[in-house]
Amino acid sequence: MSGIPNSYNNKPLIHAWTYLNATGKPLGIVGRYQIANGKKDVVPFFKRSSKNWAAGIDSSNRPLFGLDKLAQSPKDKAVFVVEGEKPAAALQGLGVCAVTSLGGSQAASKADWKPLSGYKLVYLLPDNDEPGEHYMQDVYHALRALESPPVVKVLRLSELPPAGDVVDWLQGWLSDWDGYQSIDASRHEALKEELKAELQKAEAVPVSWNTTAKASTSSGFIWGPPGEIEPKTPKVETLRLELLPEPFRPWLADVSHRMQTPGDFAAISAIVITSSIIGAGCGIRPKALDSWEVIPNLWGACIGRPSVVLKSPSMKEPMQLLDRLQHVYGEIYDREKKEGDFDEMLNASILKDLKTQLDKHAKGSGKDRVCNPREIDKLKHEFMELSNDAKQEPARRMFKTNESSIQSMTLLQNQNPRGLLVFRDELTGLLSRWDREDSADERAYFLEGWNGNGSYTDCKIGRGVTEAKQLCISLLGGIQPDKLKKYLHQAQTGNNDGMMQRLQLAVWPDEPKDWQLIDIKPDREAKHAAFLILQKLAEMNFVDAGATQTSHDDRPYFRFDEIGQMVFNEWLTRLQTVKIKQEENPLMVEHFGKFRSLMPSLALIFHCIDIADNKASGAVSERAALLAVEWCKYLESHARRIYAMAESREQEAAARLAGRIKGGCLPNPFTTKNVYDKGWHGLCQPKAVEAACDVLIDEGWLLRELRAKPATGRPPAPEYHINPAVL
C-alpha cells in the first residue's frame, strides 16, 4: 500500500496517511500497524529507498500533516489543530482546515509550525486526557514563538469519553463510521453545523499554560514513567568451528586463540582470499539445466573498533599466505624472464643477420642491380619462422594488489585472467575516494568487476589500447563502525548503487569478553597445510577436477550433484518466496538479492577446497551446499546488525546522552549547547544532540520548553527539562 510495507513488527498495515507539501507533493507516509484489539505501531516512512519509502524521519523541523489544506485556506479563516493524523484526516474530509504534527503527544516541539505564522485564529482541540492537554500546551508555546503568532483558543468537545478525540466525537453522530473511511458527503453540512455550535464554547488559553517552570526544577510539567534507552544492536551468530572448511580449521582456530580476537575476521579473510585465487578460473551453474553462471569471487569487510578487536592483524594472517603464494610465482616469473631475455637476445642477433643479408640482396647484383627473388623469398620465410617460433614475453602472475586505478587494474587483469584481490587495510580511504565525482568511473569499474565475468577496453592516446577480456575483482578490507555509518546512511536515503550489498562477507562480531594472555608458538604445520590448499587451487586444472567446458564456454563450470541441487532449489525458493517477500528493511531486501549468487559461490569455494584436499571431485556436493546455506544464515545475522546501524544513529546518541544525564553531567534544564560544548563522543555536533534529545522526549526523559521570542534579537534556545525519575 502506497510504497510502504504491508506489515511491521508482525502487525498488519490497517491505514496510511500521506504527508504533502503546500503544492501537493508527497513528503512521506505514516502507517498504522495494529493487530485487532492490540497494541499499535505508528511508523513514519519519510526516507526514500529506490521507488519505495523507508522507515525514519529527520529529528527536527518535521512537516505538519495538512500543509496542502493549509496552503489553500485564507489566513483570515480558522485553523484547527488536533493530535494525530486520524482526527486531522477526519476533519479534512469535512472540508475543515485541520493540521497535526508527527509523533504523538510528546513530539509537538519537533514539528515546524512556521506555516501557521500570519493566520488570524487557531483552535486547539485537546484529547480528553493528560497527554492530550500536554500536547496542546506544547503546540501553544510553539505558536506563541512564531514571528506573527495567531490568536489561540481551546475547544474542549462535549461528551468525550476518557482519552477521546475528534473521531470519538464524530462517531457520536455517525455510529456506523469506522473512523478511517470517508464520511458520506450528505452528512458533511450537518456535522459542520454541530462543530460551529461547539465553537461557541471555545475558551481562552488557560493561565496555567503561560506559567513556565523555574530553571532549577521541573515543576509544572506532567511527567510519565521514562522509557528504556539503549542502542538497538541486533545479535549476531557466533562463528562456529564447524562452519570453517576442514583444511583451514586448525590454522584459523590457532590464529583466533593466540590473538584472542573474534575468529570471524581471519575466517572471512581466508574465504575471500580463496575466492580470489579461484576467481574466473571456473564458475558454477546453480540450476540443473539453465546457463546462468556465477563466478565465485567475493567481497568482504571486517568491522570493528580500532585497536580493540585487532581486525588488521587478523586479516593479515591469511594475507601472509597470499603474499607467500605471490612470492612463489614471482620467483617463477624471474626465471622465465631471464630465459626470455636470452631468447630475445638470440632473436635480435638472428634478425640483425637477416637484415644484413636482406640489405645485401636488396641492392641486387650485376650492372643492372637485379634482385634475386628466390633469395628474398628465402629470407622472408626465415623471418616468418623466427617470428612464429618466438616465445611470448612472460607475464607475472599476480594474486593481489593495493592499486585501484582503472588503467593499472585493466593492465593487471589482462595479465591475470583469473582476476585479482584488492586489499585495503582500511576501506574508508577507498570508499571516500569513490564518493568523489572525479572517481565515479572507478566506482562503476569496481561494481562491474564484482560480477567476475565482464570485460573492459581502455583506449588512450599515447598509451594505446589495453583490453581486459575478463574483469574479475575480489575485495577485502577493514572499517570502523562509526565510519561505515556514513555509507549506510547514503544507501538508506536513496543514494544506493548496491555498493554496500556487494560486501557479502561483511562481519561485525561481538567483542571478546573473557580475554586471556596467550603466548604460545604458532601452529606452523596447520598454516603450511592451508598454504598447500591455496597453492593447489592456484595451479588447478578445473576440467581435470571434474568441471565441464565445451568450445562454446568461456570457462570450465561445475553444477550441483543430485542432492546438492535439491538443497539449492529449496534454499532459493525460500529466499525468493519467503525471506524477500516478508522482509521490511529495503536494504536487507537488496542484500538478499545478492544472496542468489552468494550461496552457490560459497558452495563452489568449499567444493574446490575439498578437491584440493583430495576429498572430492566432480559435481558440487550436498556437503558443500549445506555448508553454504549455514554460512548464508551466519552472514544474514551480521548484515542485519550492520544495516541496523543506519537506523539507530539517533538511538545511539540518545543512549550516550542518557548516560550523561544519569551521571549528573548536565544542569536541569539544559540547552543543546550545554551538551555539544562538552565535546563528548557522538554528541559534539548540534544535529546529533538535537536528535538525541528528540528520542529522549519520545521516551519521557525530557520535556522541551520553547520560550517566547523577545521584542528584539534572536529567539532564545529551547531548554530541556529532565524527568525527576531518571535523576
N, C-alpha and C positions, 0 to 999 in steps of 0.2 A: 504494500500500500504506500503510495507517494514516495517511493525510493528509500524507505526505511525498513528494518527487519520486521517480520510478522510475529516474532516472539523475542522476549528479552528476559533473562534470568528465569527461563522456563515458564514465563507468563505470556499469554497471547495478547496481541495488539487489539484493543477494543475501539480506539478512536485516535485521530491525529488532527492537530491544528497547525496550519501553515502560517508562519510569520512573514508578512510582506512589508516592503518599504513603502514610502509615500507614493511611488509610482506603480506599485503593484508587483514589483519584482520579488521573488521568494528569497528570504534571508535564512530560513531554516524551518524545521518542523519539530513540534513537540508531540511525542507519542505517549499515550496512556496504556500501560500494560497491566492487566489485572486478571486474576482468577476469580470466578464467581464468589462473591461474599468474602474475598480475601484481600490481603494487602496489595497495594498498587505500587508500581514504579512509574513515575512521570519522567521521561527521558528526553533531553534536548538533543537534537541532531542538527548542528549548525556548522559542521565541517564537511567539506567535500571529499569524496573518495570515488574517483572516476565519475560515473554518471549518478551515483547514489550519494546519500548523506551519511556522514559518520557521526557517532555519538560524541558530544562535547560542545563547549562554547567558551569563548574568551571570558575571563573572570570579571571584567568590569565593562561599564558602558553598554550594557545589554539592551537590545532594542525592545520597544514596547510591542505588545500584541494589539493590533488595531491601528497601526500607523497609516495604512491606506484609508481607513474610515476617517481618521483624524484629518488627513490632508483634504478630504472632500467636505469637511464640516466648517462653516463660517466661524470666525473667532468670537462672534457675539452669541453663539449657541452654546448651551451647556454640554460639558463632557462628563461622563460617568466613569469612575474608577472602581473596579471590583477586584476581588482576589481570585485569580485563576482563569485559565483560558475557557473553561466550560461555561461559567456565567457570563463572561465577556462575549463569547460567541452567541449565547442565547439572546442577549440584549441587541447585539448587532443584527441578528436575524429579524428583529422587530423594526429595524431602521433607526435604532438609537446609537449614538456615537459613544462607544464604550471601549476602554482600554484596560490592560492589566500588565503586570511585569512577570518575568520568568522566575521560577524557583520557589514559590510558596511564601509563607508568612515571614520568613527570616531574610528574604532576599530583595526587599524593595529598594534598599540603598545601592544595590548593584546595577539598577536599571538607569538608562539615560532618559530622564524626564524632561529634558530641554524642549522637545517638540510641543509641550504644553505651555511654554512661555508665551505670553501675549493673549491667551484665552481669558475671557471675562469671568467665567464661572465654572467650578468643578465640584461635582457631588461625589463624596466618598461613601461607599456602601459597604460597611464592615460586615464580616461574617459574625454570627452570634456566638462568639467565644473570645477568650483572652488573646489567643494568637491573632484572630481577626482584628481585634482592637489594636494590637501592637503593630500589625501590618499597616493599617491606615494611619497610625501615628507616624510611622517612618515615611509614608508617602507624603503626609502633610509637611514634614520637615524638608523633604526633597523639593516640594513645590514652593515652599517659602524661600528657599535659597535660589530660585530662578531669577534671571535678570528682570523679567516682567511677570511677577507671580500673579496667579488668578485669585479671585475670591473663592474661598473654600467653605463648603457646608457639608455637614454629616447627615446622611439619611439612614435611619435605622428602620428597616422594613418591618411591617406589622406581622405579628403572629409567626415569627420564625422559630422553628424548633431549635434546641441546643445544637450549636455548630452549623446551623442552617445558613444558606446563602440565597442569592438571587434565583438560582434554579429551583430551590425548595419553594420559594415564594411563588414562582410561576406555576409550579406543579400544584399549588393550592387552587389554581384556576383551571389547570389542564391535567386532570387526573390520569389521562391515558398517554401523557407525553413522557418519553424516556430520558429527557434532558440533553440528548445529543442530536437527534434529528431536527430538521427544520420544522418550525411551527407553522401550521396551516395559515395561509395568508388571510383567510377570512376572520381569523381571531386577532390579527395584529392591532387594529384600531382600538378594540375593546381593552386589550391589555395595556396599550399605551395610555389610555384614559385612566385606568387604575393606577398606573405609575405616576401620572400627573397628580392624582389625588394624594398619593403618598408624599409627593414633594412638598405639600402644604405643611408637613410635619418636620421638614428638614430644619436642623438647628445649627447654630454656630459651633465652631471648633471648641471642644471643652477646654477650660482654662488650664487643666492639668497637662494637656498636650504641649503647652507653651513653657512648662517648667522643665528646665534642663537639670541634669544630675550634677552634683558637686564633683570637682575634679578628683577628689580622693576617694570617692565611694561610687557604688553602682546603685544607689537608692533611686527609686522612681522607675526602674526598669522591671519588666516581667521576665523572670528567668525560668527556663525549664531545665530538666536534667541534661548535662552535657553529654554529647555522643563520644564514641570511641574514635580516637585519631591514630591511625597507623598507616604506613605505606602499604599499598595493595600489591605485594610482590608474590606472584603465584609460585607454588612449589615446583621443583624440577625433579625428574627421575635421577637417581644415582646411577652412575655408570657401573654396571655390574661386570665382574671379571669375565663372565661367560659371553658377554657381548663382543669381546675382543677376538679377532681371528687367532686361532690356536698358536701359530708360529710366533705371534707377537706378544702373547700373554706374559711369559716370564720377563721379557725385556721391559714392557710398559709398566708392569707391576713394580719392577725394581726401580724404575725412574720415579714413579709416584711415591714410593716408600722412602727412598733416600732423600728426596726433596721435600717430603711432607706437603705436597701440593695435591689439588684435585687431579685425579687421573684423566679427566676429560680432555685437558689441554694437550697432553702428549698423545692421547689416543686419536683425537680428530686430526692432529697434525700428521700422524702416521698414515691415516686413511687418505687424507688429501694428497700426501706425497706419493702413495701407492697409485692413486688415481692418475696422477700426472705422469708417472712412468708408463702406465698402460696407455693413457691418452687416446689418440686417434689410431693407435695400432690395431684396435679391434673395437667392435661395438656389440650391442645386444639388441635383438628384435623381440620386444617383450610379448607381442601377440604371436599366436601359433602360425598364422598364415600371412599376416599383414607385413608390409615392407617398412613400417615405422621403425626407425633405428635410433638408439640412444648411445651417445659417446660418454664413457664413464669419467670424464674429467669433472672435478668438484671444486667448489669454493668453500673455504672455512674461515671462521673468525673465533678467536679466543677472547672472551670478555671478562674483565676483572679489574679490581682496583690496582693501581701501580704499587709495586714493591710489597704487596700483601700476599698475593697468591702465586707469585713467581711464574707468570704466564710466559714471559720471554724465555727464561731458561728451560721451561717445559717444552716449548716449541722447538728450541734449538737442539735438544737431544735427538729427536727424529731427523732434524735438518742435517745433523752431522753425517748421517748415513747417506743422504743425498749428496752432500759435499764430497764424501769419500767416493761415491759412485762417479760423480763428475770428474774427480781427480783421476780415477782409473781410466776413464775414457779420454781424459786429457793426455795421459801418457801414451795411449794408443794413437792418438792424433799426432803427437810429437814424432813417433816412429814413422808413421805413414807420411808425415810431412817431409821428413828427411829423405825417405825413399822417393817421394815425389819431386823433391828438389833435384836429386840426382837425375831422375828421368827427364826432368825439364832441361837440365844442362846438356844431357845427351841429345835430346831432340833439337836443342838450339845449335849444337855443333853440326848435326846432320843437315839441318836446314841451311846453315851457313855454307856447307859444302855444296848442297843442291843449288843455292843461289849463285855460287861461284861458277858451277857448271852451266847454269841457265844463262848467266851473263855472257859466258864464252860462246855458247851455241846460238844465242840470240843475235850475236854480231854477224853470224854467217861465215862463210869461207869463200875463197877464190876472189877473182876480181869483182864479181857481181855481188859478193856478200850474200850468198844464198843460204837461208837457214835449212837445216835438215829436219823435216817434220817428224821423222821417226825418233830422233834424239829428244826433241821437245816433248813428244807424247810419252817417251820413256821417263823423263824427269817428272812430268805431271803425274804419272802413275805412281812413281816412288813417293811423291809429295802426298797424294791422297791416302796411300797405305800408311804413311807415317802419321797423318792426321787421324785416321781411323783407329790406329793402334795406340795413340797417345792416351795415357791414363788421365782420368778426370782428377782435378785438384781435390785432395781430401778435404772434407768439411768436418769440423769438430762437433761431435755430438754433445749437446748441452741438455741439462735437465732442469736448471733453474736460472733465474735472473732477477735482479732488482730493478731492471730497466722497465720503463713503461711507455716510452715514446713510440708513436706509430711506425716511424721509419726503422728504428732499431729492432722493434718486435717483428716487423714484417721480414726483415733480413734473417733474424734468428728462426722464425717459423719456416721460412723457405729452406733453411739448412737442417731443420729438425721437424720433419713432417708429423711425428707423433705429438708434438706440442711441447710446451714448457710450463713450469711453475713459476709464477711471480710471487716472491716472498717479501713481505714488509713487516718488520718487527712491530711497527705502529701503522695501522691502516689509516689513521687520521690524516696524515700528510697526503696520501693518495686520494682519499675522498675529498679533502679540501681542494686539491688541485683540480679534480673533476668538476667541482662546483663552479669553477671559473668559466666564463663564456669562451675564452680562448682555448679551453681544453674540452669543449663539447664533443669534438670529433674523436678524441682519445677515449672519452667515456663510452661513446657509441661503439667504438672499436672493441673495447673490452666486453661490452654487452654481447656483441656478435661472437666474440671468442669463447664466451661461456657455452655456446651451443656445441662447439667442438667440431663442427663439420662445415664451417663457412670457408670462404676464400677472400683474398684481398689483393688488389693490384695497386702498387704505389708507383706513380709516374711523375717525376720531377725533372725539369730542365737542368742539365748539368749532372744529374745523378742517374738518369736513365730510368728503366723500368725494373722494379723489383716486385716479384709476384709470389705470394704465398698461396699455393693451391689448397692447403689445409691449414685453417686457422683454429687452433685449439689451445685455450689458455686455462690453466688452473691457478687458483689464488689462495694464499694463506697469510694471515697476519693477526696481530692483536689489537685491541682497542679498549679504552676505558669506558665504563658505563656512562659517565657524565658527558663524554664527547660523542658517544653514539646517539644520545637523545636528540641532538640537532637533526640528524639524518632521518631518524624515525618520525620526528615531528613534521619534517618536509613531506615524507611519504604519506602521513596521516592527513595532511591538509591539502592533498591533491597533487603535489609535485612528486609524483611516483612513477618512475620509469621501470620499476622492477629490480632496481639495483639491490635493495636490501633482501628481497625474496630470493635472489640468486645465492646469497650466503647461506646455503642449505645446511652446512655443517657449522653453524654458529652456536656456541655453547657459553652459558653463563652459570657455572656451578656455584653451589654454596661454598663459603669459605670454611676451611678445616677448623673444627672446634677443639680437637684434642691434639695439639702439636707436641711432637717429641723431638728431642735431639737425636738424630740418626747419623752415625759416622761409620759407614762400612764401605768396603770396596765395591765398585760397580760390577754387575754381572756381565763380564765381557763376553762370555760364551753365548748368553742369550742375545746380546746385542749383535754379535757376529752372525748368529743364526738368522736374525731378522735381515741383516745386510745381504746374506746369500739369497734370501727370497726376492729382495728388490733387484739384485743383480740378475737373477734368472728371468724375472719379468722384463728387464731391460733388453735381454737377448732373445726372448721367447719368440718362436715362430708359431703364431696362434693357429695357423692351419694345421700344423703338426700336432697341436694340442687339442684338436677336435673342432675348430671353427670351420665355417663354410665360406668359400669365396669362389665366385664364378667370374667370367670375363666381364660381366655387367655390374659387378660390385666394386665399390671404391675401396673397400677394406674387408678383412675377414669379419664374420659376425657369428655370435652364438644365439641360441634360443634356449628356453627352459626345457627341462625334461618333462615327462607327462605329469608327474605330481607337482613339480615346481610350477608348471603352467597353471594348475588348479589353484595353487597358493596365490599366484599373481592375479589371476582372474577374480578371485574372491576379494582380495585386497583392493584392487582397482574399482570394483563395483561398489564396495562400501565407501571408498573415498568419494566417488562421484555422486552417489545417491543418498548418502547419509552425512558424512562429515562436511562436505562443501555446502550442501543444501541447508544444514542446520546451524552452520557457523554464523555468528552475529558480527564478529570483527572483520571488516572488509580487508584488512591487511592479512589476516590469517587465511581468508578465502583465497587471496592471490598466492600466499605462501603454499597452501595446499595444492594449488595449480602446478607448482614446480615439483611437488612430490611425485607427480606422474613419471618424471624421469629419474628422480632420486632413488626410489626403491629398486628399479632394475639396474641402475648404475651400481648401487651398493652390492646387489646380488652378484653382478658380474665381477666386481672387485674381489669379493670374498671367494668366488669360484676360482678366479685366476690365482689367488694366493694358495688355495688348496692344490691347484695344478702344479705350481712352483714347489709345493711341499710334497709332491708325489702322492697326494691324497685324492685326486680327482682327475677326470679328463672328460672330453665330450661336452654334452649339453649341461646348462647351469642346473645345479641340483636343488632338490627340495630343501636340503640343509641350508644352502646359501640363500635361498628365497626367504625362508623363515627367519634367518638371522637379519636379513634386510628389513623385514617387517618390524622386528623388535627395535631396530635402530630408528626406524621412522617414528615409532611411539616415543622413544627416548628423545629424539630431536624435536618432536612436536612440543613436548613439555618445555624445552628450552626456548623455542620460538614464542610460546605464549608468555613466558617471563619477559622476553626481550620486547615484544610489542606492547606489553602492559606498561613498560617504562614510559612510552609515549603518552599513555592515557593517564598516568598517575603523577605527572610532574607537580601539579598543584597539591596533590595529596602528600607527596614527599616534603614539599616546602611547608605545608601545614603541620606535619609531624615534627619538623625541626622547630618551627615557631612554638608549637605546643610545649615542647621540651623546655624552651627558654622561659615561657610563661610560668610553667610549674616550678622552674628553678628560681623564680623571683628576679629575673634579669631585666624586667621591664616595669615602668611605672604604670599605675592604673588611674586614669586612662592613659593610653599612649597613641602616638601617631606612627604612620609608616616610616617617617624619617627617623624616629627613635630607633627603629629596627635596622634599616639598611645602613645607617651611620656606624653601626657596630661592626660591619664587615663580616658577619657570620657566614659560614659556607652555605650556599644555596639561598641566602636571604640578603644578599648585598645589592640586589637590583630592585628598584621601586616596583616594577611589574610583578616580580616574584613575590614580594612582600604582600602586595595587594591581593594576589591570587591566594596566598596562604590565609590571609585574613578572611577572604570570602568563604573559604572552606570552613574555617572555624566559626564563622557566623552561621553557616548552614547547620553546623553540629552543635550550636548553642553555647559555644565557648565565649563568643564575643558579641557585642552589640555596637553598631556603628552610629555615631551621633553626627549629624550634619548641622553645623552651627549657621546662624543667619549671616548673610552677606552684609558687611558694613557699608556705610554710605560711600566711602572711597576705598580704593585699594583692592587687593585680591581677596577672594573669599578664603576664610580660614580652612586649614586642612581638617578632614574628618578626624574625630577621635574615636578610639576603640576602647570600650569598657569591658572588663573581664568578669566573667561569671564567677561569683564568690566561691562556687562549689569546686573550682579547679585550683584555687589558691591554697 
